[in-house]
Amino acid sequence: MFNCIRGRKSSREKILDAAAELVSEIGSGRLTLDAVAERAGLSKGGLLYNFPTKDALLQGMIQRMIDEVTAEREALRSKLGGRNLEARLCVNAALKMRTGKMKEISNGMLAASSENPKLLEPVRQVLQEALEHLKTTSEDPDAALIAWLAVEGMCSLELHDISPFGDVDREKVVTAVNRLLDKGFAE
């Protein structure tokens, strides 16, 4: 996932880290290439070599998020079991995106996409592929789709900072989703 040589981050990773920090602090609308270069400790030329435009930088950030979610899903694959494995992976990856640094970055990417909706095309493609995969690999496709939709809906409310769910209610939703994936719908 990260291009490191002898434990050091590549210029590209330094730039993406700096941009993520800045997006978290000031939002994507106020993000400038100069500020990113300064934060990354690189010349603007070094930044432009890796990302010739702000949109290219934002696309790089989105691709890194996709790559991190993919890596998270694969790391969870060996830990999770039971019915509807692919749905469990999608649900857990979506929940992970709403925590810690990833939450701040995804919030910034939402703002960036409002300026340029085309930036989210890779995300749309990944979600479409996930949906098709869920339909074809789940033992209970209806339960898998409803569980995934419930978590994505809850995460969307959180992303827009309008969620009525507190921590206790959120945990109840996650528990109910896992129960649905385990047992399916009650007859």
N, C-alpha and C positions, 0 to 999 in steps of 0.2 A: 504494500500500500504506500509506504513512504520511501522515497528514494534517498537512502542515506549511504554515505561512503564513510566507512570506519566510524560509525556512530554520529556523524555530522549530518545535519539536514542539508538538502540541496537548496540552491537559490530559489527554485520554484516552490519548495515547501516553506521556506522562510517567508516568501511573498504571500502565499496563501494563508499562513498563520497570521501575518501582520494584517492582512485584509480582513480576516475573520475577527480579530481583536477590534479593529476599527469599526467594522459593521456593528459589532456588539455595543460599542461605545457611542457612536455617532449616527449610525444608520447608513444604509447604502446610498441614499440620496446625496449625502454630504461627503461620501468617500471620493478621494482624489488619488490619482496615481502618484503624485508627489508625496502625499501623506503616507501612502503604502510603502513607497521606496524608502522614505526616511525611517519609518517604523521597522522595516526589514533590515535596515543597515546596509542598503545597496544603493548604487547610483540609479538614476532614473533610466539610463540606458540599459542597465542590467535588468530592470523590471520590464522595460519595453521589449527586450530580447525574448523574454518568457511570455509576456502578455502585452501585445501591441496596442490594445484598447481597454477601456474600462469594461466593456461588454465581454471581452475575452477573459478578463480577470474574473468577472462574475460567473461566466460559464465554467471556468476552472474551479471556482468555489463550489458550484452546484455539482460538477462531476466528482469532486472530492467527497461531497456529502453522499452521493450515490455510491461511491466506492466504499465509504465507511459503513453505510447501511448494509451493503452486500457482504462486507467482511464480518460485520456483526451477525448477520444471518448465518453465515457459514460457521462462525465460532459457536453459535447456539445449537447448530445442527447436531453436534455430538452430545450436547447436554440435555436436549429436549427429546421426548419420546412420546409414544401414545398415538392416538388417532389424530388425523388432520395435521400432520407435522408441518406441512407448508403453511397452513393458516397460522399455526403457532409461531412460526418464524416471522411471518408478516406482522402479526400482532405485537410480538416482542420487539421487533425492530422499530415499529411505529412508536411504541411507548418509549423506547430508548431515545428517539429523536426529540422527545419532549422533556429531556432532562439535561441538566448541566450546560456545558458549553454548546452542545449541539442544539439546545433550545434557542439560545441567543442567535446562533448562526442561521438556523432555519427561519427565525423571525426576520432577520435581516434579508434573507433571500426572498421572503414573501414581499417585502417592501421593494426589492430590486425588480421583482417580476411585475410589479404594478407599473413600473417605468417601461419595461420591455417584456411583455408576456411571452415572447418567443424564447426567452431564457429558460422557461420551464419545459420546453419540448422534450429534453431527455428524461425529465421526471415523469411526464405523461407516458412516454414510451415504457419506462420501467414499471409504472403502475398497470398499464395495459397488459404487459407480459406477466406480471404477478397475478392479475385477475385470471388470465387464461390458464396459467399454471395451477391456480387454486381449483378452477373448475374441473381440470382433468386429473388431478392427483389426490384430491380429498376423498376420504372414505364417506364423508357426509358433506357434499358440496353446499347444500343450503345452510347448514350450521356454520360452515367455514366462511361463507360469504357474509352472513349476518354478523358473525363475530368480528371479522375484519372491518366491515362497515361501521359497527358500533365503536370500535377503537379509533378508526380514522375520523369518525364524526366527533368523538370526544376530543381527540387531538386537534381537530380543526377549531373547535370552540376555544381550546387553550391557546392555539396559535393566534387567534384574533382577540385574545384576552377578554372573552365574554363568557367563559365557562361558569355555570352556576354550581359546579361540583367542587366540594372541598375534598381534602385528602381522604377522609373516611368514605365518602360517596364514590370517589374515583376508584378506591381500592375495591369497593363492592362491585363496581362495573367490571373491573379486571377479573375478579373472582367469578362473576357470573359468565363472563366470556370464556374463561377456562373451563367452567363446568359445561357450558354449551359445546365446546370443542371435545370434551371428554365423553359426554353422554348424548349429545344431539338434542333434538326437540322431544319433549314429553309427548307421548301419543295421546 
